[in-house]
Amino acid sequence: MISAFTGQQIRDAEKPLLDSGEGAVLMRRAAYGLAHVVAREVNNKRKLAGASVAVLVGKGNNGGDGMFAAAFLARRGVRTTAVLAAAEVHPEALAALVAAGGTVVTLEAANAEELAVLCAGHDVIIDALLGTGARGGLRDASAELVASLQELRPRLVVACDLPSGLDANTGEVHWPVLGADVTVTFGGIKAGLMTDPGEGCAGRVELIPIGIENSLECYRPELRRLTASDLGSLLPHPGRRAHKYSRGVLGVVAGSARFAGAAVLSVHAAALSGAGMVRYNGPRDAAQLVLARTPEALWEADNPGRVQAWLLGSGVDGEEQLQRARDAGASALSNDLPVVVDAGALSLLPERCPAHWILTPHAGELAALLNSLPSTGEIEVSRDDVESRTLHYVRQAAQRTGATVLLKGASTLVASPSGVVFSQSEGTAWMATAGSGDVLAGVLGALLAQSAEMVRHDDGAYAALGLDPADRWAALAAVAASVHGRAGALASAHFDEGPITASAVMNAVPRVIGSLNAEYDRTIP
C-alpha cells in the first residue's frame, strides 16, 4: 500500500535529523535524486551533455534542492540557468551552482515575460519555487513568469517536491501552477499529489528516499492507495466447494422506464464481477432488457429474496422505483446489510448511515447531498467547490452522514467516517462516459455481497492493512474503484488508447480481476 502524508508530518519526521546537524545530508540526497531523474528524462530524448536546464528558484530549502541538482547536472555537461525569484536564496546551493559553471539571472516584474521565453527554450525546467511549507500560491513576478510559461508549453517540466502553488496537504491548487510532467518528491509522498485537482498537475510522481522513511511509519497516513498486490489479496478467492449462495447474492434496485440502461449495466457488471447471484427488483420493461443481457439474473418485481448486499439508485426515476429503493434500504438497515447507494437513492438516506453503506456520488451529486443535510452554518456548496477541494468535502460527507463515501473522479477518493481516506487513480479520461458510474456501482455491489463477512471478521488481508473494522469498508470500495479504473484503461488500450463505452469497461472487468488474482496467487509459496 502506498501512503501519503501531510507537509507537516514530513517536516516533523525531518526535524530530528535537522536538529542533529544533518540538514545538509538530507538536501544532498534530495538534490542527487532530483538530478538523477532529470538526467534520465533527458537521456530518453537526447544526449545529456549539451542539454539545457533552467531551474526556477524560490527561497528556502526547495530552491536549494533545485540549485544543488542543477550543480550536479552542470558537472555532467548540462548548460544550467537559475532564475532567482527571491531576494534571499539558499547560499550554499547558489555557490555550488556558480562553482559548477551555472548561469544566474534575477527575476523582476519587468523581465518576467522575457525570462519565460528564455526558460521555455531549455530542454527541462525544474520548478523549485515553493515547497511544502508555502501557504497560498505564487505572487507578483513569479506568478507572471509561470502564467507566461503555461502559454509557451515548455518541453519538459520537473517539479521539485511538488508543483508550486499546489497545497501539499489537500491537493487544492492556487493558480497559476506550472503543470509538471514528473514530480520528484522527497522522503514521503505528499497527500496533495494523490488527490485532485493537485494530482492532475503533478504528472508522474517519483519518490526519492532521504532517510526519514522509518520515522514516517509512526504517523497515520493522510491518504492511502492500494497497489496491485493489495488488490489481489483483498479480492474474493472462491474456494473449491463454493456455491452461488456462498459466492454472494446481490439485490439491485436500479433503472426505470427512462433509464433502463442503468439497470442493464449495473446488473451485468455485478454478474461479471463474481457475484454468485443477482436479484433484480424493478419494473417489467426494464427487467426484460436486464434479462436479455444477463439471463443469469433473477427478476423479482416485489418481495425480493434473501441477499447479502444491496445496490440502490443507479438510474432510479419515478415514484414506483423510488419506493422499491426505500423499502430495500429500510430492509437493509434493519438487517444490518451493506448497501451501495448511487444516484437516485442518494436522496433517500436515513438520518444516520452505518459505515457499511457506501455512497457513490460524483461532484455534483456530492454538492447536492451536502446541501440537503442539516445545516452546520456553512454556505451552500457548489460542484466547483467540491471539484476544487475534493479531499475536504469527501471527508465532510462521510463524517456528516456516517456512511463510507466514494467520490468519483479522475482520482477517486473513498472516505470512512473516521477520516481514513483511500485514493485510486488507474483509469483513463475516456471513462467519462454515460453509464460508467453504473458499471462501478455493479462492481462495488458484487464485491460487497461476496466480501461482507470477510470485511467484518477478517484477521488476514484486511487486518493486515492496519485498519479498524469500520474503516475496512473504505478499503473494499477502493478495490472496486481500482478494478473499475483498470478495466477502463484495459478497454481503451484495446483500441490504441481510444474512446470506449461503459459496456467496454464492463466487459474488461473479468480479465482485470483474473489477472490480479493470478498475480497474487504467484506470490503465495
C-alpha positions in Angstrom: 0.0 0.0 0.0 1.2 3.5 -0.8 0.9 6.0 1.9 0.8 9.8 1.6 1.4 12.3 4.3 0.9 16.0 5.1 3.6 18.5 4.7 3.7 18.9 8.5 4.2 15.2 9.0 7.1 15.3 6.6 8.7 18.2 8.3 8.2 16.6 11.8 10.0 13.5 10.5 12.8 15.6 9.2 13.2 17.6 12.5 15.4 15.1 14.4 17.9 15.0 11.6 17.9 18.7 11.2 18.4 19.2 14.9 21.4 16.8 14.8 23.0 18.9 12.1 22.2 16.5 9.2 20.2 19.0 7.2 22.9 19.3 4.5 22.8 15.5 4.1 19.0 15.5 3.5 19.3 18.2 1.0 22.2 16.5 -0.9 20.2 13.2 -1.0 17.1 15.1 -2.4 19.1 17.0 -4.9 21.0 14.0 -6.2 17.7 12.1 -6.6 16.2 15.0 -8.5 19.3 15.4 -10.7 19.2 11.6 -11.5 15.6 11.8 -12.6 16.2 14.9 -14.8 19.2 13.2 -16.4 17.2 10.1 -17.1 14.4 12.0 -18.7 16.8 14.0 -20.9 18.6 10.8 -21.9 15.3 9.4 -23.1 15.3 12.1 -25.8 18.9 13.2 -26.4 22.4 13.1 -25.0 22.8 14.6 -21.6 26.0 16.5 -22.4 25.0 19.8 -24.1 21.4 19.7 -22.9 20.0 22.7 -21.1 18.1 23.0 -17.8 16.5 26.1 -16.2 15.7 26.0 -12.5 13.1 28.4 -11.1 14.4 29.1 -7.6 12.4 30.3 -4.6 13.7 31.0 -1.1 14.4 28.2 1.4 15.2 24.5 1.0 13.1 23.9 -2.1 15.1 26.3 -4.1 18.3 24.9 -2.5 17.3 21.4 -3.7 16.8 22.7 -7.2 20.1 24.5 -7.3 22.1 21.6 -5.9 20.5 19.4 -8.5 21.4 21.9 -11.2 25.0 21.9 -10.0 25.2 18.1 -10.2 23.9 18.4 -13.8 26.3 21.2 -14.7 29.2 19.0 -13.7 27.9 16.4 -16.3 28.0 18.9 -19.1 24.5 20.3 -18.9 24.0 24.0 -19.5 22.2 25.3 -16.4 20.4 28.6 -15.7 19.0 29.5 -12.3 16.2 32.1 -12.3 16.2 33.6 -8.8 12.7 34.6 -7.8 13.5 35.6 -4.2 15.8 38.2 -2.7 17.4 35.6 -0.5 18.0 32.1 -1.7 20.0 29.1 -0.2 23.5 30.5 -0.2 25.5 27.2 -0.2 23.4 25.8 -3.1 23.8 29.0 -5.1 27.6 28.9 -4.5 27.7 25.3 -5.7 25.8 26.1 -8.8 28.0 29.1 -9.7 31.1 27.0 -9.0 29.9 24.3 -11.4 29.5 26.9 -14.2 25.8 27.6 -13.9 24.3 30.9 -15.1 22.3 33.0 -12.7 19.6 35.6 -13.5 17.3 37.5 -11.3 13.5 37.6 -11.8 11.9 41.0 -11.7 8.5 42.3 -12.8 10.0 44.0 -15.8 11.7 40.8 -17.2 9.1 38.1 -16.3 7.9 37.5 -19.9 11.4 37.7 -21.3 12.7 35.1 -18.8 9.7 32.9 -19.6 10.7 32.8 -23.2 14.3 32.0 -22.2 13.2 29.2 -19.9 10.8 27.7 -22.4 13.7 27.2 -24.8 15.5 24.9 -22.4 15.2 21.1 -22.6 14.0 20.9 -19.0 12.5 23.4 -16.5 12.9 22.5 -12.8 10.1 24.1 -10.7 11.7 24.8 -7.3 9.8 28.0 -6.4 7.6 26.8 -3.5 7.8 23.9 -1.1 5.6 22.1 1.4 5.6 24.9 3.9 4.2 27.5 1.5 0.8 28.9 2.0 -1.2 30.2 -0.9 0.1 30.5 -4.4 2.7 32.3 -6.4 2.6 36.1 -6.4 3.9 39.1 -8.3 6.7 38.4 -10.8 6.7 34.7 -10.0 3.1 34.3 -10.9 3.6 36.3 -14.1 6.6 34.1 -15.0 4.6 30.9 -14.5 1.5 32.2 -16.3 3.6 33.0 -19.3 5.3 29.6 -19.2 1.9 27.9 -19.2 1.1 29.6 -22.5 4.5 28.7 -24.0 4.2 25.0 -23.3 7.7 24.0 -22.2 9.2 20.7 -23.5 9.5 19.1 -20.1 8.7 20.3 -16.6 10.0 18.5 -13.5 8.6 19.7 -10.1 10.9 19.7 -7.1 8.9 18.0 -4.3 5.6 19.4 -5.6 4.4 21.8 -8.3 4.5 25.4 -6.9 1.0 26.5 -5.9 -0.2 23.1 -5.0 -1.3 22.6 -1.4 0.8 19.6 -0.1 -1.9 18.6 2.4 -5.2 18.9 0.4 -4.4 18.9 -3.3 -6.0 22.3 -3.7 -4.5 24.4 -6.4 -3.7 28.1 -6.2 -3.3 29.3 -9.8 -1.2 29.8 -11.7 0.5 26.4 -11.5 3.1 25.1 -13.9 1.8 21.6 -14.7 4.6 19.0 -14.3 5.4 16.1 -16.5 7.2 14.5 -13.5 7.2 15.4 -9.8 10.2 14.3 -7.8 9.1 14.2 -4.2 11.3 13.5 -1.1 11.0 11.3 1.9 7.3 10.6 1.6 4.6 11.3 -0.9 2.6 14.4 -0.1 -1.2 13.9 0.1 -1.8 16.7 -2.3 -0.1 14.7 -5.0 -2.7 11.9 -4.7 -5.9 13.9 -4.8 -7.5 16.2 -7.4 -7.0 18.8 -8.6 -3.4 18.5 -7.4 -2.8 15.1 -8.9 -3.7 16.4 -12.3 -0.9 19.0 -12.1 1.8 16.6 -10.8 2.3 14.2 -13.8 4.2 11.1 -12.9 5.3 11.1 -9.2 8.7 9.6 -8.2 9.6 9.2 -4.6 13.3 9.7 -3.5 14.3 8.2 -0.1 16.2 10.7 2.0 16.4 8.9 5.3 13.2 9.8 7.1 11.1 6.9 5.9 11.2 4.9 9.1 10.2 7.9 11.1 7.1 8.4 8.9 5.8 5.0 9.9 4.9 6.5 13.2 2.3 8.7 11.6 -1.2 7.9 10.4 -1.2 8.4 6.6 -3.3 11.3 5.3 -4.1 9.2 2.2 -3.7 5.5 1.2 -3.5 3.9 -2.2 -3.9 0.2 -2.9 -1.3 -1.4 -5.2 -1.9 -4.5 -7.5 -0.6 -6.8 -4.8 -3.0 -5.3 -2.2 -5.9 -5.8 -4.7 -5.0 -9.4 -5.3 -5.0 -10.1 -1.5 -8.3 -8.3 -0.9 -10.3 -9.6 -3.9 -12.6 -12.6 -3.3 -11.0 -16.0 -4.0 -13.8 -18.6 -4.2 -12.9 -22.0 -2.6 -13.2 -25.3 -4.3 -16.6 -26.0 -2.7 -18.1 -22.6 -3.2 -21.7 -22.3 -4.4 -23.8 -19.5 -5.7 -25.1 -18.5 -2.3 -21.7 -18.6 -0.7 -20.4 -16.5 -3.6 -22.7 -13.7 -2.6 -26.2 -12.6 -3.6 -26.7 -9.0 -4.6 -30.1 -7.3 -4.7 -30.4 -4.5 -7.2 -32.9 -1.7 -7.4 -31.8 0.3 -10.5 -33.1 1.6 -13.7 -36.5 2.8 -14.7 -38.5 3.3 -17.9 -36.4 6.4 -18.7 -33.0 5.0 -17.6 -33.4 1.2 -18.3 -29.7 1.1 -19.4 -28.6 1.8 -15.9 -30.2 -1.4 -14.7 -28.7 -3.4 -17.6 -25.2 -2.1 -16.9 -25.3 -2.4 -13.1 -26.7 -5.9 -13.1 -24.4 -7.3 -15.8 -21.4 -5.6 -14.2 -22.2 -7.3 -10.9 -22.5 -10.7 -12.6 -19.1 -10.1 -14.3 -17.6 -9.1 -11.0 -18.1 -12.5 -9.4 -21.5 -12.3 -7.6 -23.0 -15.7 -7.2 -26.5 -14.4 -8.0 -28.0 -11.0 -8.8 -31.7 -10.4 -7.9 -33.2 -7.5 -9.9 -36.0 -5.6 -8.3 -37.6 -3.3 -10.9 -40.4 -2.7 -13.5 -41.2 -5.3 -16.2 -39.9 -3.2 -19.1 -36.5 -2.7 -17.6 -36.4 -6.3 -16.4 -36.9 -7.6 -19.9 -33.8 -5.7 -21.0 -31.9 -6.8 -18.0 -32.7 -10.5 -18.6 -31.9 -10.2 -22.3 -28.4 -9.1 -21.4 -28.0 -11.2 -18.2 -30.2 -14.3 -18.3 -28.4 -15.5 -15.1 -30.1 -12.7 -13.1 -33.5 -13.2 -11.3 -36.3 -10.7 -11.7 -38.4 -10.0 -8.6 -40.8 -7.2 -9.0 -41.9 -7.5 -5.4 -40.7 -9.2 -2.2 -37.2 -9.9 -3.3 -35.5 -13.0 -1.8 -32.6 -13.1 0.6 -29.5 -11.1 -0.3 -26.1 -10.4 1.3 -25.9 -6.8 0.0 -28.0 -4.2 -1.9 -27.3 -1.8 -4.8 -29.8 1.1 -4.8 -30.3 4.1 -7.1 -28.5 3.7 -10.4 -30.9 5.2 -13.0 -33.8 5.1 -10.5 -36.6 7.5 -11.5 -40.3 7.7 -10.8 -42.2 7.0 -7.6 -42.6 3.3 -8.1 -38.8 2.6 -8.3 -38.1 5.2 -5.6 -40.4 3.3 -3.3 -38.7 0.0 -4.1 -35.4 1.7 -3.2 -36.9 3.0 0.1 -38.2 -0.5 1.0 -34.9 -2.2 0.2 -33.0 0.5 2.2 -35.2 0.0 5.2 -34.8 -3.8 5.0 -31.0 -3.4 4.7 -30.9 -1.1 7.7 -33.0 -3.4 9.9 -31.0 -6.5 8.8 -27.6 -4.7 9.1 -26.8 -5.4 5.4 -24.2 -3.4 3.4 -25.6 -1.1 0.7 -24.2 0.7 -2.3 -26.2 4.0 -2.6 -25.9 5.6 -6.0 -27.5 8.4 -8.0 -31.3 8.5 -7.4 -31.1 6.9 -4.0 -28.8 9.5 -2.5 -31.9 11.5 -1.5 -33.3 8.5 0.5 -30.7 8.2 3.2 -31.6 7.6 6.8 -30.8 10.2 9.4 -27.5 8.4 10.2 -26.0 5.7 7.9 -23.8 2.9 9.1 -20.2 2.7 7.7 -21.1 -0.3 5.5 -23.5 1.9 3.5 -21.3 3.2 0.6 -22.4 6.3 -1.2 -21.1 6.8 -4.7 -21.7 10.4 -5.8 -20.0 12.4 -8.5 -19.0 16.0 -7.6 -22.4 17.5 -8.5 -24.3 14.8 -6.5 -22.0 15.3 -3.5 -22.7 19.0 -3.5 -26.4 18.4 -3.6 -26.1 15.8 -0.8 -24.2 18.2 1.5 -26.7 21.0 0.8 -29.5 18.6 1.8 -28.1 17.7 5.2 -28.9 19.7 8.3 -27.1 23.0 8.2 -23.8 23.4 10.0 -23.6 27.1 9.3 -21.6 26.7 6.1 -22.6 28.4 2.9 -24.1 26.4 0.1 -21.7 24.1 -1.7 -21.4 24.0 -5.5 -20.0 21.4 -7.8 -17.0 23.7 -8.4 -16.4 23.9 -4.7 -16.3 20.1 -4.5 -14.0 19.7 -7.5 -11.5 22.3 -6.1 -11.5 20.7 -2.6 -12.2 17.0 -3.2 -10.5 15.7 0.0 -12.1 18.2 2.2 -15.7 17.6 1.0 -15.5 13.8 0.8 -14.3 13.7 4.4 -17.0 16.1 5.4 -19.7 14.0 3.7 -18.5 10.8 5.4 -18.4 12.4 8.8 -21.8 14.1 8.4 -23.7 11.0 7.1 -21.9 8.2 8.9 -21.5 6.4 5.6 -18.4 5.5 3.6 -18.3 7.9 0.7 -16.8 7.2 -2.7 -16.3 10.4 -4.7 -16.0 9.5 -8.3 -13.4 11.4 -10.4 -10.1 11.1 -12.2 -8.7 10.5 -8.7 -11.5 8.6 -6.9 -11.5 9.2 -3.2 -13.1 6.9 -0.6 -13.6 8.3 2.9 -14.5 6.5 6.0 -16.5 8.3 8.7 -13.3 8.2 10.9 -11.4 10.2 8.4 -9.4 7.4 6.8 -9.2 8.1 3.0 -8.2 6.0 0.0 -7.3 7.4 -3.4 -7.2 5.4 -6.6 -6.3 6.7 -10.0 -5.8 3.9 -12.5 -8.4 4.9 -15.1 -8.4 6.9 -18.3 -10.2 10.1 -19.3 -12.2 8.1 -21.8 -14.1 6.6 -18.9 -16.0 9.9 -18.6 -18.9 8.5 -20.5 -22.6 7.7 -19.8 -23.1 4.5 -17.8 -19.6 4.3 -16.4 -20.8 5.0 -12.9 -23.5 2.3 -13.3 -20.7 -0.2 -14.0 -18.8 0.9 -11.0 -21.9 0.5 -8.8 -22.3 -3.0 -10.1 -18.7 -3.9 -9.4 -18.9 -2.5 -5.9 -22.2 -4.2 -5.2 -20.8 -7.6 -6.2 -17.7 -7.2 -4.1 -19.9 -6.1 -1.1 -22.0 -9.2 -1.5 -19.0 -11.5 -1.8 -16.8 -9.9 0.9 -19.1 -8.6 3.6 -18.3 -11.4 6.1 -14.6 -11.2 5.4 -14.6 -7.5 5.9 -16.4 -7.8 9.2 -14.4 -10.7 10.7 -11.2 -10.9 8.7 -7.9 -11.4 10.5 -5.9 -11.7 7.3 -5.7 -9.4 4.3 -7.9 -6.6 5.6 -6.5 -6.8 9.1 -3.0 -6.6 7.6 -3.9 -3.1 6.3 -3.9 -1.9 10.0 -7.4 -0.6 9.7 -10.2 -0.7 12.3 -13.1 -2.9 11.1 -15.3 0.1 10.4 -12.7 1.5 8.1 -12.3 -1.6 6.0 -15.4 -0.8 4.0 -13.5 2.1 2.6 -10.7 -0.3 1.5 -13.3 -2.5 -0.2 -14.7 0.4 -2.0 -11.2 1.4 -3.1 -10.7 -2.1 -4.5 -13.9 -1.6 -6.6 -12.7 1.8 -7.8 -9.3 0.4 -8.8 -10.8 -2.6 -10.6 -13.1 -0.2 -12.5 -10.3 2.1 -13.4 -8.0 -0.7 -14.6 -10.9 -2.1 -16.7 -11.3 1.2 -18.3 -7.6 1.5 -19.1 -7.5 -2.0 -20.4 -10.5 -1.4 -22.6 -9.0 1.8 -24.0 -5.7 0.1 -24.6 -7.5 -2.4 -26.8 -8.4 0.5 -29.1 -4.9 2.1 -29.1 -5.9 4.3 -26.1 -9.0 5.4 -28.0 -12.5 6.1 -26.7 -14.6 3.5 -25.0 -18.2 2.9 -23.9 -19.4 1.8 -20.4 -20.1 -1.6 -21.9 -16.4 -1.9 -23.0 -15.3 -1.1 -19.4 -17.7 -3.7 -18.0 -16.6 -6.4 -20.4 -12.9 -5.9 -19.3 -13.7 -6.4 -15.6 -13.3 -10.2 -15.5 -9.9 -10.0 -17.2 -8.7 -7.4 -14.6 -9.9 -9.5 -11.7 -8.4 -12.6 -13.1 -5.0 -11.0 -13.7 -4.9 -9.5 -10.2 -5.9 -12.8 -8.6 -3.3 -14.7 -10.8 -0.6 -12.3 -9.9 -1.4 -12.7 -6.2 -1.5 -16.5 -6.5 2.0 -16.5 -7.9 3.3 -14.7 -4.7 1.9 -17.4 -2.4 4.6 -20.0 -1.5 
